[in-house]
Amino acid sequence: MASRADQLASNLSLAKFSQATDLKKRLWFTLGALIVFRFLSFVPLPGVDPTALSQLYSQTNGGILDIFNTFSGGSLSRMSLIALGVMPYITASIVVQLGASLSPQLAAIKKEGESGRKKLNQYTRYGTVGLTAVQGYFIAVGLEGFGAQQGLQAVVDPGLLFRITAVISLIGGTMFLMWLGEQITSRGIGNGTSLIIMAGIVAQLPVTLSNLFKSGSEGSISGLLIMLVIIMALGLILLICFMERAQRRVLIQYPKRQTRQGLMQADRSHLPLKVNTAGVIPPIFASSLLLMPLTISQFAGRTVAGESRMGDFVLTLNQYLSHGSPVYMGLYGLGIVFFCFFYTAVVFNPEETADNLKRNGGFIPGIRPGKNTENYLDYVLTRITVIGAAYLAFICLVPEFAIARAGIPFYLGGTSLLIVVNVTVDTVTQIQSHLLAHQYGDLIRKAKLKGRLR
């Protein structure tokens, strides 16, 4: 049964959209910021030959770098200023959040409220700079040796000056994207970082589809396989839409209160617990943690391969962690499950929820307030998180496993579909919330006006 908010949202009219001035400003700001992001993806690094790089990158399609390229909107294949995207920022935020859960010093900072949150955000920015510098250096070194076997040179003038310039440019691009995502979150609609990743995936979607149909026309992929891929994508979209709205509603009862007619009436409500409380965060976190060392090893392997023990180690690492390999799939699945439980614990605190219910006089029928309520909520949340983690692992792993076995020479995974659908649903939900707030504001103003006329 739909709630009152859902019923009101379904009755929203598009005529109200034209009257919501603040919402229109937020949408225009978000659109403008995403356009800036797309323009930056075509600005190459200083000293890189775009033509030679395009020829060389076409030979690595279907590898692990293709996943990174999809998340960055094609910036990696063009080696633009934002080639690393927001992945270093996400990785740094993971480290800071894990530290806040394990370190007593960071946990104390987190409890300071707004000032503590600002300090942790500053630590995240410092970590982003450090990670971007490390990844940028290995990318610069790898670019200098990129294409040596094919007789091509991706870098016009290799050397120390190019490495320093590339590292500084990549740091500037990543930090600008981080700032842009924060501006979208505060002044636009939706989560800025997730929207930037989604914009990159959507920008690569026409290229992916054209590669799919081009492979079919050339005969490298059968028409039946193309139909199966399309049917699988549609089925995954339906499954994602269904699971993202799935809830476990915990009945909450409040003491009887006297109404105006003198009757004693007990209030009831529900505490909605989403099956996928963590949302799209676990796949993004797991991807960023895997992509950071793999990007370094991929580019470093082009220069040290076969020359030393380190080169042999890098080659072995790339072989075992190649896209579609059992080790890669296993680590990716474990990362999704871990971050699903970890982020759910960050978002929902059973102890705090139980205290709020006890303070307001609410209780769960058959469960005593306080510690028993906390244990019950933790028990229910753990059980539904198991289902949510299994759903996320299925969405992200099964399509990649099937596509890797089918031999499709480019990236087309369920993670991209999950991010696009999830972020789209979240953005539409926020737009509905702004329209509801605008509609409630009109009702309040009308009520005040009638009161004055009386």
N, C-alpha and C positions, 0 to 999 in steps of 0.2 A: 504494500500500500504506500502510495506516494505521500511524502510529508507536505505540510502547508507551504514550505519554501519551494519545493519542487512544483507544486500546483501553481504557485504564483509565477514561478519562472516560465512555466509552459504557456502562461497567458500573456507574457510580455509581447508588446507590439514593437515593430520596427520604427513606428512613428516616434516612440520615446527615444530612439537612438539619436535622431537629429536634434533633440532638445538637450541631450546630455553633453554639454560643452566640455566639461572636464575629461570625460571618457574619450571624446574625439581628439583632444589635445594629447592624451596619453597614447592613443593608437597612432597618431601621426608621428609622435616622437619615437615610438618603437619601430615604425616602418623606416623612418629616416636613419636610425642607428643601424638597422640591419642592412640598409643600402650602403652605408659607409663601410660596414664590415665586408660586403661583397666587393666594393671598389678596392679595398686594401688587399684582397686576395689576388689581385692582378698586378700588384707592384712588386717587381722581382728584387731579390737581394743585390746589392752592388757587387759587380765583378762576376756575375753568373751569366752564362750564355743560354738564353731561353730555348733557342732552337736545338742545340745539342742536348740540353737537359730533357726536352720533350722526347727526342728520339731514344735516349737512354732509359727514361722512365717507362716508356711503352714496353720495354723488354721485361719489366718486373711486375706486370699486371697479375693480380691474383695472390700476391704475397701479403705479408703482414703489413707492409707499408701502405698497401691499398686501403686497409681499414683506417689507418691514420689519415690518409688522404681524403677519405669519405667524411670523417668527422670534421676535418678542417675546410671542407668545401672546395677541394681541389687545390688548396694553397700549397701543399707539399709537392705535388707534381710540377707546379710552376715555381717552387722554391721562393715564395713571396715573403714579405716582411712578417706575415702572420702564419708562417709554415707550421709552427708548433701549436697554433690555436690556443685554446684555454686549458689544454691538458696539464701543463705544469702547474697552473693555478689549482686545478682540481686535486692533483697529487699532493700539493702542499697543504691544502685544506684537509685532506685525509690524515696526513701526518699530525697536524695540529689537533684535530678532533680525537685521534687516537691518544695523543699525548695528554689531552684534557681529561680523558677517561682513566689513564694509567698513572700520570704524574700528579702527586699531591699539590705541587706548586702551581701547575697549570689549572688544576681543578679549583684551587682557591681563587685564581684570577677569574675563572669562569663564573664563580658565584658572586662576583662583585657587581653584577648587573650590566648596565649599559657601558660603563667604563671598562669592565673586564672584557666585554665583547669587542670593544674597539682595540684593546691590546692584543687579543687573539687574532683579530683581522690584520693587525700590523705584522704579527709574526708570520701569518700566512703570506703576506706580500713579500717579506724578506725571503721566505722559503721559495716563493715563485721565482724571484730573481736568481737565487742560487741554482735551482733545478734547470731553469732556462739557460743559464750560462753553461752548465755542464753539457746539456743536450746540444746546445748550439755549437759548442766547440767540436764535439764529435761529428756533428753534421758537416761543419766546415772542413774538417780533416777528411771525412768520407767523400765530400764533393770533389776535393782535389784529386783523389784517386778514382773517381767515378768515371767509367768509360775507358780506362787505360787499355783493357784487353780489346776493345772494339776500335781503337784508334781515334776516339773522340775525347774532347776535353770539355767538361762542364764549366770549369772556372777559367776565366780569361787570363788572369795573372795570379797563380798560386803563390802562397807565402804567408808570412806572419801578419802582414798588413791586412790581407783578405780575411784571415781567421778572426782578427780583432774586430774588423768592420762587420763581419757576419754575426759574431756574438752580440755586439752592441745593437745591431739592427733587430735581431730576433728578440732580445730582451725588451727593446722598445715596443715591438709589435705585440708581444704577449701582454705586457703591462698595459698597453692601450686597450687591448681587448678586455682585460680584467676590469679596467675602469669603465669601459663601455657597458659591460654586463651589469655592473653595479648601478650605473645611471638608468639602465632599462628597468631594473628591479624597483628603483625608488621613484622614477618619474614616468615610467611607461606601464605596460601591461605584461604580467607574467614574470617568470624567473629569467633574468637576463642571460646567465650562463647557459641554461638549458635552451633558450631561444636561439642563441648564437650557434650551438651545436646543431639544433634542428634546421636552422637556415642553411648550414653547410651541407647537411644530408639532403635536403630538398633540392639544393642547387645541383648536386651530383646525380639526382634521380633521373633527369632526362638522359644524361650520358650513360648511366647504367642500363636504362631501357633500350637505348639505341645500340649499345654493345650486345645486349641480349638478342635483339631481332637481327642485328647484323651477323652475329654468329649463326643464327638460324638460317639466314639466306645463303651464307657461305657453306653450310652443311656441317660445320663443326659441332653444332648442337641440333638435335632432332626436334621437330615440331611438337612431338608428344612431350618432350622434356620442358619445352617452353610453356605448354599448356599446364603441366603439373606445377611449374614454378609460379605461374599466375594464380592458379587455384590455391596453392599453399599460402601465397601472400594474402589473398582475400580471406582465407580461413583464419590466418593469424590475426588479421585486423579485427575480425568479428570476436575472436577469443579475447584479444586485448581490451576491446570496448566492454565486453561482458565482465571480465575480471576486475577492471579498474573501478567499476561501479558496485562490485560485490562487497557487502558489509555483514558484520555480525553485530546485531543490535542487542545490547545488554539493557534489560528492563530496569529502570530507576524509579523508585516510589518515594513520595514525600509524605510527611504527616498530614492528617486531615486538617483542613482549614475551613473556617466558617465563611459561608458566602453571604451575599446581601439578603437572600431569602431566609437566612438562619439555618441553612442546611450544612451538614458536615460533609465535605467532599475531599477525597484524596487525589492529589495530583500525580500523574504518571508521565514519564518521558523515557526516551531511549538514549543510550550512549552508543553512538555508531563507531565501530572499530572496523576500519577497512582491512580487507584480506591482504592487499598489497599496501601496507602503511608506508613503506620506504619509497614507493613510486619508482621513478626511473633512475634514482641515484645508484643502486647497487651495480647495474651493468656499466654505468659511466665510470664509477670508481674502479671496478675490476678491470675495465679496459685501459684506463689511464695508468694503473700500476703495472700492467703487462706491457703496454706500449712504450713506456719510458725506457726500460732496459733493452727491449727489443729494437727500438730505434737506434740506440747507441751501438748495439752489437751488429745491426745490419750495416750501418755506415762504417763502423770501425773494421768490420770484416772485409771490406773492399780494399783496405790498405795493408792489413797485417796478415791476410789469409796466406797460409802456406809458408810463412817466413820464420815462424817461431812457435814455441809451445802455446803462447798466447793466441796466435793466429789459429792454431788447431782447436783450441778451446772455444774461440768465438765461432768457428765453423760448426763445431759440434752443437753449441748452444743454439745457433740459428736453425740447425737441422731438427733438433728435438722440439723447438718452440715454433716451428713453422706453422702457418695457418692451416688448421684442419688436422694437425697431428694429435695423437692421444694425450701427450703431455700438455700441450697448449689448451686443449679442450678441458682436461681435468683441472688445471690451474684456474682457468676462466670460470668453470662451474663452482669450484670451491670459493673463489673470490666473490661471486654473486651471492652464494648462500651466506658467507660470513658478513658481508656488508648489508645484506637484508636484515639480519638479526641485529647487527651493530647500529644501523641507522634507525631502525624501529625503536631501539632502546633510547636513542638520542631524542627522537621526536615525541614519543609517548612515555610519560613517567607514571607508573601505577601508584606509587606512593603519594605523589602530588595530587593525582586525581582522587584517590581515596580520602585524602585530607579535605579537599574541596567539597566532596559529597558530604562528609561528616559535618563540616562547618555549616553547610546549608541545610542540614537535616535530611538529606537524601540517603537512601540505602537500597541495596539490591535485595529483593525478597529471598529470604532463606539464608542470607549471608550477614554476619554481624559487621557493623561499621568498624573502620580502623584497619588493623593489621589483616584481619580475615578478608576484608574487601580488597586490600592491596594484593594479597596472595591469589585471590580469585581472578582479578583482572590480569595479573601476570600469567596465570595458568591459561586463561582464554586467549590472551594475546600471543603466547608462545605457540599454541596449537594452530591458530590461523596464520601465524607467520611461517610455519612449516609449509602450509599450502601455498602461501605467497611466494616463498623461496623456490618451491618446486615449479610453480608456474613461470617465474622469471627464468629459471634455468632451462625449462623446456622451450620457451620462446627464443632464447638466445642461442642455445646449443644445437637443438635438433635441426633447424634450417641450415646452419653452418656445416654441420656434419653431413647432411644430405647433399648440399651443394659441393662440398669438397670431394665427396665420393663420386658425384656426377661429373666432376672435372670442368666446372664452369670457370673460365680464365679471368674472372673479375669478382670483386666483392659484392655480394648481395645477401646480407644476413638479416636475421630477425631482430638483432639489436637496433638497427636503424629504424625498422618499423615500430618497435616498441617506443623509441625516443620520440619519433614523429607523432604517433597517435597519442601518447601520454601527454606530451607538451601541448599538443593542440587541444586536448580535452581540458587540461588545466587552464589554458589561456581563455577558452570559451567560458569556463566556469567563472573566471575572474571578471570577464565582460558582463556576464549575467549578474554578478554581485554588484557591479557598478550601476547597472540599469535598475536593479532592485533598490539600491540606496537612493538613486534619483527619484524613483517612483514613490518611495516612502517619504522623501523630502517634500514632494508635491502634496502628499496627503497631509503631512504635518502643517504645511503652510496654509492649506485650505481650512484645516481645523482651527488654526489660530485666527484666520480671517473671519470665520463664522462666529467665533467667540467674541471678537471685537464688535461685530455688528449687533450682537445681542445686547 
